[in-house]
Amino acid sequence: MLQQTQVERVKEFFSRFMTRFPTVAALVKAPEQDVLKHWEGLGYYRRARQLHEAARQIVRDHDGEFPRTAAELQQLPGIGRYTAGAIASIAFGIAEPIIEANTRRVIARLVGHAKPVGGAGDEPLWQIAAALVPAREPGIFNQALMELGAIVCLPERPACGRCPLAGLCVAFQTSATTTIPVMPKPRSTKQIRETALVIRHGDRVVVEKRAAGEWWEGLWDFPRAKRGEARAAGDRRLGEVAYTVTHHRIACRVVERRVSRAPVTGPGRRLVTLAALAKLAMTAPGRRIAAMLTPSA
């Protein structure tokens, strides 16, 4: 959950998720839609599907026991080098390094690393982190390093005056904290306009499951009008929702279309009541569109 998501945001979901899935075995037995539903609102849903698959692998390949080495951990879906190091050091006390947004910044400034970071550019920092992590209580050390980056060694206006490493920090001593770390240029944002169709038959509406490879794969949403599709007589505009997904900013017009004949449904397409929408694992814009709907008079 903490991958690409701040702690304060995760707090809302962690207890609820662990109450529903207290063990690896409980997670394995749950249907994917239940897992996605309990993840709803946290974003990056691929993490939930990978967590679900990782649980299956732990039960199938490791007799239900969580792997304890960083190398084994990285064989599980969704666990890369950073997550493996965090789990190994914090959960199992193994001296494994971590590099993520905060520790990258701390270490780069500490040693005056003035070269681009991110991806392959992080390799020198991984080597430094590996040399720094102690054999005793490596988890506490790694968490302290992350905390230092989160509350003191900030991206802008770092609080160098109260940093315990200021006397050792090359960037501080050379007035280079504004230029280190050297981050890659941000990608440009693409603007997209689309129309969501609330196809309504009585007090039921059509929802579609997002297909493999689409944003929000496996979640339910309202269908989108095809490009160039003509507006139908009687279409009523309900409003607009705006959302952002991986360097795309989408403005979505919401249109209600009432039909007298029940639409065709199938495995990835349902006709459900408004009350049933609350039980589905829905995309973030889908949930906002659902909030616009009122029962038929």
C-alpha positions in Angstrom: 0.0 0.0 0.0 2.9 2.3 0.7 4.2 2.0 -2.8 3.6 5.5 -4.4 1.1 6.4 -1.6 1.7 8.5 1.5 1.4 7.0 5.0 -1.5 9.2 6.0 -3.5 8.1 3.0 -2.7 4.4 3.7 -3.9 4.6 7.3 -7.5 4.8 6.1 -7.3 1.5 4.3 -4.8 -0.7 6.2 -6.9 -1.6 9.2 -10.0 -2.3 7.1 -8.0 -4.4 4.7 -6.3 -6.4 7.5 -9.6 -7.0 9.3 -11.0 -8.5 6.1 -7.8 -10.4 5.1 -6.0 -11.1 8.4 -3.8 -13.9 6.9 -2.2 -15.0 3.6 -4.7 -17.9 3.6 -7.7 -15.6 3.9 -6.4 -13.4 1.1 -5.9 -16.4 -1.2 -9.5 -17.6 -0.6 -11.0 -14.2 -1.4 -12.4 -13.5 -4.9 -10.5 -10.8 -6.8 -13.5 -8.5 -6.8 -13.6 -8.6 -3.0 -9.9 -7.7 -2.9 -10.4 -4.8 -5.3 -13.5 -3.6 -3.4 -11.5 -3.3 -0.1 -8.7 -1.5 -2.1 -11.2 0.9 -3.7 -10.1 4.5 -3.4 -6.4 3.7 -2.8 -5.5 3.8 -6.5 -2.9 1.9 -8.5 -5.1 -1.2 -8.4 -2.4 -3.4 -10.1 -0.9 -3.5 -6.6 -4.0 -5.2 -5.2 -4.0 -7.8 -8.0 -0.3 -8.4 -7.5 -0.7 -8.8 -3.8 -3.5 -11.3 -4.4 -1.2 -13.3 -6.7 1.7 -13.1 -4.3 -0.4 -14.6 -1.6 -1.3 -17.5 -4.0 2.4 -18.0 -4.7 3.3 -18.0 -1.0 0.7 -20.7 -0.3 1.6 -22.7 -3.4 5.4 -22.4 -3.4 6.3 -21.6 0.2 3.8 -23.6 2.2 2.2 -20.4 3.4 5.4 -19.1 5.0 6.5 -15.6 3.8 10.0 -15.7 2.1 12.7 -14.2 4.2 15.5 -13.2 1.8 15.4 -10.2 -0.5 16.2 -12.5 -3.5 13.2 -14.7 -2.8 10.9 -11.7 -2.0 11.7 -10.2 -5.5 10.3 -13.4 -7.1 6.8 -12.4 -5.8 4.5 -10.2 -8.0 4.7 -6.5 -7.1 7.8 -6.7 -5.0 10.8 -5.0 -6.5 14.2 -4.1 -5.1 13.0 -1.4 -2.7 10.0 -3.3 -1.3 12.1 -6.4 -0.9 14.7 -4.5 1.1 12.1 -2.8 3.2 10.4 -6.2 4.1 13.7 -8.0 4.7 15.1 -5.3 7.0 12.0 -4.2 8.8 10.2 -7.5 9.2 13.1 -9.9 9.4 16.1 -7.9 10.6 18.2 -8.6 7.6 20.8 -6.0 6.6 19.3 -5.0 3.2 19.5 -1.4 1.8 16.5 0.6 0.5 16.4 3.4 -2.0 13.1 5.2 -2.5 12.1 8.9 -2.9 13.2 10.0 0.5 16.3 7.9 1.1 17.5 8.7 -2.5 17.4 12.4 -1.6 19.1 12.0 1.7 22.0 9.8 0.4 22.5 11.9 -2.8 22.8 15.1 -0.8 24.9 13.4 1.9 27.6 12.3 -0.6 27.2 15.2 -3.1 25.9 12.9 -5.8 25.3 15.4 -8.6 24.4 13.0 -11.4 20.9 12.2 -12.6 19.0 9.7 -10.4 16.1 7.3 -11.0 16.2 3.9 -12.7 19.8 2.9 -13.6 21.0 6.3 -12.2 20.2 5.0 -8.7 22.8 2.2 -8.8 25.6 4.2 -7.1 23.1 5.2 -4.3 22.2 1.5 -3.8 25.9 0.7 -3.3 26.2 3.5 -0.8 23.1 2.4 1.0 24.3 -1.2 1.2 27.6 0.1 2.8 25.7 2.2 5.3 23.0 -0.2 6.5 24.1 -1.8 9.8 23.8 -5.5 10.7 22.2 -4.6 14.0 18.6 -3.3 13.7 18.7 -2.5 10.0 15.0 -2.0 9.9 15.1 0.9 12.4 18.0 2.4 10.5 16.1 2.3 7.2 12.9 3.7 8.7 14.9 6.5 10.3 16.5 7.3 6.9 13.1 7.5 5.3 11.7 9.6 8.1 14.7 12.0 7.8 13.9 12.5 4.2 10.2 12.9 4.9 10.4 15.5 7.6 13.8 17.2 7.4 15.6 16.6 4.1 12.7 17.9 2.1 12.7 18.3 -1.7 12.4 22.1 -1.3 13.6 24.2 1.7 15.2 21.3 3.6 15.6 22.0 7.3 19.3 21.6 7.3 19.6 23.6 10.6 18.1 20.7 12.5 19.5 17.8 10.5 21.7 15.4 12.5 23.8 14.8 9.3 24.4 18.4 8.4 28.1 18.2 9.6 28.7 15.4 7.1 26.5 16.5 4.2 28.4 17.5 1.1 25.4 19.2 -0.5 24.8 21.3 2.6 28.4 22.3 3.0 28.6 23.3 -0.7 25.2 25.0 -0.9 24.0 22.4 -3.4 20.8 21.3 -1.7 18.7 23.0 -4.4 20.4 21.1 -7.2 20.9 17.7 -5.6 19.4 15.3 -6.3 19.3 15.7 -10.1 15.9 14.6 -11.0 14.7 13.6 -14.5 12.5 16.1 -16.4 8.8 15.6 -15.7 6.8 14.1 -18.5 4.3 16.3 -20.2 0.6 15.8 -19.4 -1.8 14.8 -22.2 -5.2 16.4 -22.1 -8.2 14.1 -23.0 -11.9 14.7 -23.3 -14.4 11.8 -23.1 -18.1 11.2 -22.5 -19.4 8.7 -19.9 -22.8 7.2 -20.8 -25.2 6.4 -18.0 -27.4 4.0 -20.0 -30.6 3.7 -17.8 -33.4 1.2 -18.1 -35.9 2.0 -15.4 -34.0 2.2 -12.2 -31.1 0.1 -13.5 -27.9 1.2 -15.2 -25.3 -0.4 -17.4 -21.8 -0.9 -16.0 -18.8 -2.4 -17.8 -15.7 -4.1 -16.3 -12.4 -2.5 -17.4 -10.5 -4.9 -19.7 -7.0 -6.2 -19.3 -4.5 -3.5 -20.2 -6.9 -0.7 -19.5 -6.7 1.8 -16.7 -8.4 0.3 -13.6 -8.3 -3.2 -15.0 -10.9 -5.4 -13.4 -13.0 -2.6 -11.9 -16.5 -1.6 -12.9 -17.2 1.7 -14.6 -19.8 3.4 -16.8 -19.3 2.8 -20.6 -17.6 5.6 -22.6 -19.0 6.9 -25.8 -17.0 5.9 -28.9 -15.1 8.7 -30.6 -17.4 10.4 -33.1 -20.5 8.7 -31.7 -23.6 10.9 -32.4 -25.5 12.2 -29.4 -28.9 10.4 -29.1 -32.2 12.3 -28.8 -33.1 12.6 -25.2 -29.6 12.5 -23.8 -29.4 14.6 -20.7 -26.1 16.0 -19.4 -25.6 15.3 -15.7 -22.3 17.1 -15.2 -18.6 16.5 -15.6 -15.8 14.7 -13.6 -12.1 15.4 -14.0 -9.4 13.0 -13.1 -5.7 12.4 -13.7 -4.1 9.0 -14.5 -0.3 8.6 -15.3 0.4 11.9 -17.1 -3.1 12.1 -18.5 -5.6 14.7 -17.4 -9.1 13.7 -18.4 -12.3 15.8 -18.6 -15.2 13.5 -18.6 -18.7 14.7 -19.6 -21.4 12.6 -18.0 -24.6 12.0 -20.0 -27.7 10.0 -19.0 -29.4 8.0 -21.8 -32.8 6.4 -20.9 -33.7 3.3 -23.0 -37.0 1.4 -23.1 -35.5 -2.0 -24.1 -33.1 -3.7 -21.7 -29.5 -3.5 -23.0 -27.6 -6.6 -23.9 -25.4 -7.8 -21.0 -22.6 -10.4 -20.7 -19.6 -11.4 -18.6 -18.1 -7.9 -18.7 -21.3 -5.9 -18.9 -24.1 -5.8 -16.3 -27.4 -4.1 -15.8 -27.6 -3.3 -12.0 -29.7 -1.3 -9.6 -28.4 2.0 -8.2 -28.3 0.3 -4.8 -26.1 -2.5 -6.2 -23.5 0.0 -7.4 -22.3 0.3 -3.8 -21.3 -3.3 -3.6 -19.2 -3.3 -6.8 -15.5 -2.5 -7.0 -15.6 0.6 -9.1 -13.1 3.0 -10.6 -12.7 6.4 -9.0 -14.5 8.3 -11.7 -17.2 5.6 -11.8 -17.9 6.1 -8.1 -18.1 9.8 -8.6 -20.5 9.4 -11.5 -22.6 7.0 -9.4 -23.0 9.7 -6.8 -24.7 11.9 -9.4 -27.5 9.4 -9.9 -30.9 9.6 -8.2 -33.7 7.0 -8.3 -36.3 7.3 -11.0 -39.5 9.1 -10.0 
